[in-house]
Amino acid sequence: MKAGFVSLGCAKNLVDTEVMLGILKEHGIELTANPGEADILIVNTCAFIQSAKEESITTVLNMADYKESGRCRSLIVAGCLGQRYAKLLLDEMPEADAILGIGAWHRIMEAVDETLKGRRLILLGEEDLIYDAKTPRIVTTPGYTAYIKIAEGCDNFCAFCAIPLIRGRYRSRTVEDICTEARRLVEGGAKEINLIAQDTTNYGQDLYGASSLAKLLRELVKIEKLKWVRILYCYPKFFTDELIDVIASEPKVCKYVDLPLQHADNAMLRAMRRPDTCEEVEALLQKIRERIPGVSIRTTFIVGFPGETDEQFRTLVSFVERQRFDKVGVFTYSKEEDTPAYDMPDQVSEEVMQERYHELMSIQSKISEEKNRELEGRELEVLVEGRDQEQENIAGGRSYREAPEVDGQVYVEGDLDSQPGDMIRVKVLQGFTYDVVGEKISG
């Protein structure tokens, strides 16, 4: 019996996929990357925004073709889309044999067994469930890097976001359990651990009564062979002075801050139900830059949120020009049912949203190129990930400044020796909009 997987959406979803893979393998099911060979096909879906939902549905339908052209006898729709639209999917998509919601990953074998008997079913998740270090897991990222989900769910309830409706309230894993998993990953060859949650800075509030991310980092850096710890999905509200100190003082903690801000106009922030003001965010950014020399800051913004005026968009543009972030992601507002923003008046047209998106991205691309040019002449430690497909003498990798998947690359010219997973010193020769080019420093 063989199973094939497609994992869509964020790294948090990918960890759920890896856990299901581990459970299947533990039950003797062989895993295949070729969907045509799979008896069971599982699509772990995303439902964050409209485009993600559309991609998920298209992927499910594409996989359904293998019921005719391949060996598929069971097509399981897992993840966020399944959790949110379970009955609708089962009713409207006869191609799907089972719907497996968030937090129901531990029931994947039940879904497999029942569908192979010809039964269609819905299995929804348990709201308090989160995987732990004892849970089987097959890491699908390259061996030198891995994600660890330190918490599940979200308590922020931003007006535009459906994640709390899908994944439930915030719940943290213990420090000890996370460190147990991290040690196992490092023993297996991981040099970089990326900590993820819907809001990593909220970590530990539910277990310890206070934000405990700094405490967790201090324990993780004790793992001898671990080289880098990277924190993703931070929020300003719980970005404490203690956390800043740990990032600044611990060499293994990447000087990389991923801080989704969403907007810079105070009226927009209130409408979005964000707890911070622009002034508070600017004070935090100043503190981070002063106390963490060389820090790389990434953020994301939403344009076209209901009621956003030209003047408020100009406030956002001015903020981006003033703050000069290293990396910025821009999203157009996606209207998500059951969220407070869904029925808000003054919805912004798609045309205006696209205009604002392209203007902000154009402004940021110039800033990103200037920031990368400022790196010329600097030396960086680079984690090698592979080689350029067209030029074998060029290696590619990332420094502390680039997170996996979402950021650019460091290209190393004239490097024929470095292998994926090697950590090398590189002198930056030239900076471009998203990438930098350098040369390996001998010795």
Buried (B, 14 or more C-beta within 10 A) or exposed (E): BBBBBBBBBBBBBBBBBBBBBBBBBEBEBEBBEEBEBBBBBBBBBBBBBEEBBEBBBEBBBEBBEBBEEBBBBBBBBBBBBBBBBBEEBBEEBEBBBBBBBBBBBBBBBBBBEBBBEEEEBBBBBEEEBBBEBEBBBBBBBBEBBBBBBBBBBBBBEBBBBBBBBBBBEBBBBBBEBBBBBBBBBBEEBBBBBBBBBBBBBBBBBBBEEEBBBBBBBBEBBEBEEBBBBBBBBBBBBBBBEBBBEBBBEBEBBBBBBBBBBBBBBBBBBEBBBBEBBBEBBBEBBEEBBEBBEEBBBBBBBBBBBBBBEEEBBEBBBEBBEEBEBBBBBBBBBBBBEEBBBBEBEEBBEEEBBEBBBEBBBEBBEEBBBEBBBEBBEBEBBBBBBBBBEEEEEBBBBBBBBBBBEBBBBBBBBEBEEBEBBBBBBBBBBBBEBBBBBBBBEEE
